Amino acid sequence: MAKSNILKIRLVSTADTGYFYVTKKNPKTLTEKMVKRKYDPKIRKHVDFKEAKIK
């Protein structure tokens, strides 16, 4: 079997609430850092979430 290229990444809120999502990313097709606009339940708004490493 071939090894998968997909990495798990962590999307951290830019509102500094500490809330994050865990998602997958293919680094061959998405070479830059991922930024998504998602819901942050701690402040009850949609904000940008930026990619960070999973520790």
A tleap script that builds the chain and sets N, CA, C and O, in Angstrom:
source leaprc.protein.ff14SB
mol = sequence {
  NMET ALA LYS SER ASN ILE LEU LYS ILE ARG
  LEU VAL SER THR ALA ASP THR GLY TYR PHE
  TYR VAL THR LYS LYS ASN PRO LYS THR LEU
  THR GLU LYS MET VAL LYS ARG LYS TYR ASP
  PRO LYS ILE ARG LYS HIE VAL ASP PHE LYS
  GLU ALA LYS ILE CLYS
}
set mol.1.N position { 0.836 -1.191 0.000 }
set mol.1.CA position { 0.000 0.000 0.000 }
set mol.1.C position { 0.877 1.249 0.000 }
set mol.1.O position { 1.939 1.284 0.622 }
set mol.2.N position { 0.408 2.271 -0.712 }
set mol.2.CA position { 1.127 3.542 -0.759 }
set mol.2.C position { 0.797 4.370 0.479 }
set mol.2.O position { -0.294 4.284 1.041 }
set mol.3.N position { 1.769 5.166 0.877 }
set mol.3.CA position { 1.572 6.031 2.034 }
set mol.3.C position { 0.731 7.245 1.633 }
set mol.3.O position { 0.934 7.814 0.561 }
set mol.4.N position { -0.200 7.636 2.480 }
set mol.4.CA position { -1.086 8.755 2.199 }
set mol.4.C position { -0.337 10.087 2.321 }
set mol.4.O position { 0.532 10.236 3.180 }
set mol.5.N position { -0.673 11.047 1.465 }
set mol.5.CA position { -0.060 12.365 1.497 }
set mol.5.C position { -0.822 13.334 2.392 }
set mol.5.O position { -0.331 14.430 2.665 }
set mol.6.N position { -1.995 12.960 2.847 }
set mol.6.CA position { -2.862 13.871 3.581 }
set mol.6.C position { -2.372 14.022 5.023 }
set mol.6.O position { -2.114 13.035 5.712 }
set mol.7.N position { -2.247 15.285 5.468 }
set mol.7.CA position { -1.810 15.603 6.822 }
set mol.7.C position { -2.970 16.138 7.650 }
set mol.7.O position { -3.866 16.794 7.118 }
set mol.8.N position { -2.955 15.863 8.933 }
set mol.8.CA position { -3.921 16.488 9.832 }
set mol.8.C position { -3.364 17.838 10.251 }
set mol.8.O position { -2.194 17.950 10.617 }
set mol.9.N position { -4.201 18.856 10.198 }
set mol.9.CA position { -3.795 20.184 10.630 }
set mol.9.C position { -4.825 20.728 11.611 }
set mol.9.O position { -5.932 20.206 11.744 }
set mol.10.N position { -4.421 21.789 12.287 }
set mol.10.CA position { -5.278 22.415 13.280 }
set mol.10.C position { -5.590 23.826 12.801 }
set mol.10.O position { -4.673 24.583 12.485 }
set mol.11.N position { -6.882 24.198 12.739 }
set mol.11.CA position { -7.289 25.541 12.365 }
set mol.11.C position { -7.607 26.303 13.636 }
set mol.11.O position { -8.571 25.977 14.329 }
set mol.12.N position { -6.802 27.322 13.954 }
set mol.12.CA position { -6.916 28.072 15.206 }
set mol.12.C position { -7.597 29.398 14.939 }
set mol.12.O position { -7.312 30.058 13.940 }
set mol.13.N position { -8.494 29.791 15.826 }
set mol.13.CA position { -9.249 31.034 15.686 }
set mol.13.C position { -8.332 32.250 15.770 }
set mol.13.O position { -7.420 32.290 16.596 }
set mol.14.N position { -8.579 33.245 14.907 }
set mol.14.CA position { -7.816 34.491 14.948 }
set mol.14.C position { -8.366 35.448 16.002 }
set mol.14.O position { -7.790 36.511 16.230 }
set mol.15.N position { -9.471 35.083 16.643 }
set mol.15.CA position { -10.059 35.924 17.684 }
set mol.15.C position { -9.418 35.655 19.047 }
set mol.15.O position { -9.855 36.220 20.049 }
set mol.16.N position { -8.397 34.809 19.103 }
set mol.16.CA position { -7.659 34.470 20.331 }
set mol.16.C position { -8.552 33.924 21.441 }
set mol.16.O position { -8.377 34.260 22.613 }
set mol.17.N position { -9.511 33.080 21.064 }
set mol.17.CA position { -10.356 32.442 22.072 }
set mol.17.C position { -9.819 31.071 22.459 }
set mol.17.O position { -10.246 30.498 23.460 }
set mol.18.N position { -8.886 30.543 21.674 }
set mol.18.CA position { -8.350 29.217 21.950 }
set mol.18.C position { -9.130 28.111 21.276 }
set mol.18.O position { -8.753 26.944 21.380 }
set mol.19.N position { -10.214 28.447 20.584 }
set mol.19.CA position { -11.031 27.446 19.908 }
set mol.19.C position { -10.344 27.028 18.607 }
set mol.19.O position { -9.740 27.862 17.932 }
set mol.20.N position { -10.432 25.736 18.245 }
set mol.20.CA position { -9.806 25.241 17.022 }
set mol.20.C position { -10.618 24.108 16.421 }
set mol.20.O position { -11.401 23.447 17.102 }
set mol.21.N position { -10.414 23.904 15.140 }
set mol.21.CA position { -10.962 22.775 14.401 }
set mol.21.C position { -9.793 21.913 13.947 }
set mol.21.O position { -8.690 22.423 13.751 }
set mol.22.N position { -10.019 20.615 13.777 }
set mol.22.CA position { -9.015 19.713 13.216 }
set mol.22.C position { -9.544 19.255 11.865 }
set mol.22.O position { -10.683 18.802 11.753 }
set mol.23.N position { -8.700 19.379 10.836 }
set mol.23.CA position { -9.093 18.999 9.492 }
set mol.23.C position { -7.908 18.372 8.770 }
set mol.23.O position { -6.823 18.255 9.339 }
set mol.24.N position { -8.113 17.971 7.522 }
set mol.24.CA position { -7.064 17.341 6.722 }
set mol.24.C position { -6.692 18.248 5.558 }
set mol.24.O position { -7.494 19.058 5.093 }
set mol.25.N position { -5.435 18.088 5.092 }
set mol.25.CA position { -4.946 18.904 3.990 }
set mol.25.C position { -3.972 18.094 3.154 }
set mol.25.O position { -3.153 17.347 3.691 }
set mol.26.N position { -4.062 18.243 1.846 }
set mol.26.CA position { -3.109 17.623 0.938 }
set mol.26.C position { -2.050 18.672 0.607 }
set mol.26.O position { -2.349 19.625 -0.114 }
set mol.27.N position { -0.817 18.527 1.112 }
set mol.27.CA position { 0.210 19.549 0.902 }
set mol.27.C position { 0.706 19.662 -0.539 }
set mol.27.O position { 1.356 20.649 -0.882 }
set mol.28.N position { 0.417 18.684 -1.384 }
set mol.28.CA position { 0.826 18.780 -2.786 }
set mol.28.C position { -0.065 19.755 -3.563 }
set mol.28.O position { 0.413 20.449 -4.460 }
set mol.29.N position { -1.351 19.810 -3.224 }
set mol.29.CA position { -2.261 20.696 -3.941 }
set mol.29.C position { -2.412 22.047 -3.245 }
set mol.29.O position { -2.600 23.061 -3.919 }
set mol.30.N position { -2.335 22.086 -1.921 }
set mol.30.CA position { -2.423 23.332 -1.152 }
set mol.30.C position { -1.068 23.598 -0.511 }
set mol.30.O position { -0.788 23.108 0.583 }
set mol.31.N position { -0.241 24.361 -1.180 }
set mol.31.CA position { 1.115 24.570 -0.669 }
set mol.31.C position { 1.189 25.691 0.359 }
set mol.31.O position { 2.069 25.671 1.220 }
set mol.32.N position { 0.282 26.673 0.291 }
set mol.32.CA position { 0.309 27.762 1.265 }
set mol.32.C position { -0.520 27.392 2.500 }
set mol.32.O position { -1.223 26.382 2.506 }
set mol.33.N position { -0.426 28.218 3.539 }
set mol.33.CA position { -1.167 27.947 4.772 }
set mol.33.C position { -2.657 28.141 4.537 }
set mol.33.O position { -3.072 29.091 3.874 }
set mol.34.N position { -3.452 27.241 5.080 }
set mol.34.CA position { -4.886 27.280 4.888 }
set mol.34.C position { -5.529 28.318 5.810 }
set mol.34.O position { -5.182 28.416 6.987 }
set mol.35.N position { -6.467 29.090 5.262 }
set mol.35.CA position { -7.265 30.036 6.036 }
set mol.35.C position { -8.718 29.808 5.659 }
set mol.35.O position { -9.074 29.871 4.483 }
set mol.36.N position { -9.558 29.544 6.651 }
set mol.36.CA position { -10.984 29.321 6.422 }
set mol.36.C position { -11.786 30.232 7.325 }
set mol.36.O position { -11.350 30.551 8.431 }
set mol.37.N position { -12.948 30.652 6.871 }
set mol.37.CA position { -13.857 31.441 7.680 }
set mol.37.C position { -14.889 30.485 8.265 }
set mol.37.O position { -15.717 29.930 7.543 }
set mol.38.N position { -14.831 30.298 9.587 }
set mol.38.CA position { -15.701 29.339 10.259 }
set mol.38.C position { -16.284 29.962 11.525 }
set mol.38.O position { -15.909 31.067 11.917 }
set mol.39.N position { -17.196 29.246 12.149 }
set mol.39.CA position { -17.909 29.729 13.320 }
set mol.39.C position { -17.103 29.478 14.590 }
set mol.39.O position { -16.605 28.374 14.809 }
set mol.40.N position { -16.978 30.509 15.424 }
set mol.40.CA position { -16.330 30.399 16.733 }
set mol.40.C position { -17.425 30.503 17.794 }
set mol.40.O position { -17.956 31.591 18.014 }
set mol.41.N position { -17.776 29.397 18.458 }
set mol.41.CA position { -18.883 29.416 19.412 }
set mol.41.C position { -18.599 30.201 20.690 }
set mol.41.O position { -19.533 30.570 21.402 }
set mol.42.N position { -17.334 30.460 20.992 }
set mol.42.CA position { -17.019 31.201 22.213 }
set mol.42.C position { -17.404 32.670 22.096 }
set mol.42.O position { -17.809 33.287 23.081 }
set mol.43.N position { -17.280 33.239 20.886 }
set mol.43.CA position { -17.697 34.630 20.696 }
set mol.43.C position { -18.962 34.726 19.856 }
set mol.43.O position { -19.474 35.821 19.624 }
set mol.44.N position { -19.468 33.585 19.399 }
set mol.44.CA position { -20.690 33.451 18.616 }
set mol.44.C position { -20.669 34.294 17.337 }
set mol.44.O position { -21.624 35.004 17.023 }
set mol.45.N position { -19.557 34.194 16.612 }
set mol.45.CA position { -19.392 34.891 15.340 }
set mol.45.C position { -18.571 34.029 14.387 }
set mol.45.O position { -17.895 33.088 14.802 }
set mol.46.N position { -18.643 34.370 13.098 }
set mol.46.CA position { -17.761 33.762 12.110 }
set mol.46.C position { -16.475 34.573 12.046 }
set mol.46.O position { -16.513 35.795 11.903 }
set mol.47.N position { -15.345 33.897 12.151 }
set mol.47.CA position { -14.033 34.541 12.089 }
set mol.47.C position { -13.111 33.685 11.226 }
set mol.47.O position { -13.441 32.550 10.884 }
set mol.48.N position { -11.953 34.242 10.878 }
set mol.48.CA position { -10.964 33.484 10.120 }
set mol.48.C position { -10.224 32.524 11.063 }
set mol.48.O position { -9.894 32.863 12.200 }
set mol.49.N position { -9.982 31.328 10.549 }
set mol.49.CA position { -9.201 30.325 11.261 }
set mol.49.C position { -7.968 30.046 10.424 }
set mol.49.O position { -8.081 29.771 9.230 }
set mol.50.N position { -6.771 30.114 11.042 }
set mol.50.CA position { -5.516 29.907 10.324 }
set mol.50.C position { -4.900 28.576 10.717 }
set mol.50.O position { -5.120 28.068 11.816 }
set mol.51.N position { -4.131 28.028 9.803 }
set mol.51.CA position { -3.501 26.733 9.989 }
set mol.51.C position { -2.375 26.791 11.014 }
set mol.51.O position { -1.579 27.730 11.032 }
set mol.52.N position { -2.325 25.767 11.867 }
set mol.52.CA position { -1.237 25.586 12.812 }
set mol.52.C position { -0.939 24.092 12.907 }
set mol.52.O position { -1.768 23.263 12.529 }
set mol.53.N position { 0.241 23.753 13.412 }
set mol.53.CA position { 0.610 22.346 13.554 }
set mol.53.C position { -0.116 21.713 14.732 }
set mol.53.O position { -0.436 22.391 15.708 }
set mol.54.N position { -0.372 20.429 14.641 }
set mol.54.CA position { -0.909 19.670 15.763 }
set mol.54.C position { 0.263 19.255 16.629 }
set mol.54.O position { 1.232 18.686 16.127 }
set mol.55.N position { 0.190 19.527 17.906 }
set mol.55.CA position { 1.293 19.207 18.822 }
set mol.55.C position { 1.200 17.795 19.323 }
set mol.55.O position { 2.047 17.360 20.103 }
savepdb mol mol.pdb
quit
